[in-house]
Amino acid sequence: TATRTDIYIQDATAGLDVFKSTRSYNYQVGDSVTVTGAITQFRGLTEIGLDSTKYIVHASGRALPEPLLMTAAEVNATFNTEDYTEQNEGRLVRVNALTYNPTNSTISDGTGTTNVFIPSPLVPPNGVFDLIGILKQFKPGTPAPGPPYVSDYEVQPRTQDDIILHPG
């Protein structure tokens, strides 16, 4: 939207949402950045957020990380109950051989069903497809007070090119 910005950053160890209520970021996909700000939670999603965020661009045109190959079941199991971490939240992921259910915005593969958020103007897929996107968390309704949020993970494609239709 024209009034707020969610940008995901990722290094070799993790990914994280950077949120700002005004569109004042000037970096592009492939930029190497340092971001500082307050760590917050929004409906389960960990983010560097609100308007305390500062950033520095170090370099441009860097290679993007390869998506982490996951299944729908693995997306749902993002919360680790042993150490209370979410090591894949905020990362670029790929889930293959999916079908889309428009009734409840879910995707399914042979391992299970998980949530998907397909933002406008992207077109939801028909048939079998692969999906590349950001693994996010969004607790609908009124979230329980405070973390940990242990469910409601979803994959969000970045562009229409992230929805890869199978032939046929």
PyMOL commands that set and color helices and strands:
alter all, ss='L'
color gray80, all
select helices_A, chain A and resi 72-76+160-162
alter helices_A, ss='H'
color red, helices_A
select strands_A, chain A and resi 5-10+15-20+32-42+45-59+68-70+92-101+106-109+112-116+129-137+153-156+163-165
alter strands_A, ss='S'
color yellow, strands_A
deselect
rebuild
show_as cartoon
